[in-house]
Amino acid sequence: MAEIILTLSGALVLGSLLVLINIFSATHPYHKPLPLVISSLLVMSVGLYISMATGPEGATVLDSMRQSTSLAITGLIASSPVLFAILTLLMVRISFGRNH
């Protein structure tokens, strides 16, 4: 059960990091990034808190972040064959489903 919670908290941290990278790389003069940055940091801190509470005793914040994020990435890689199979079936259905 702890591994599932760590994976979900790692997904929160990983998603927040990706949102922050996107915010800072796609900033333009009319963009107000402050609310997005604050909400992303809030979600990241919740994920870090959950991973610190669930993780092994005596782990630092960086250790908990590394462990939970690596579990989230491993979960994404493990589920990718199923996602690719569903995507392939959808593409075949779209390709052969239409009569031109």
Secondary structure as GFF3:
##gff-version 3
##sequence-region A 1 100
A	DSSP	alpha_helix	2	25	.	.	.	ID=ss1
A	DSSP	alpha_helix	34	54	.	.	.	ID=ss2
A	DSSP	alpha_helix	61	97	.	.	.	ID=ss3
###
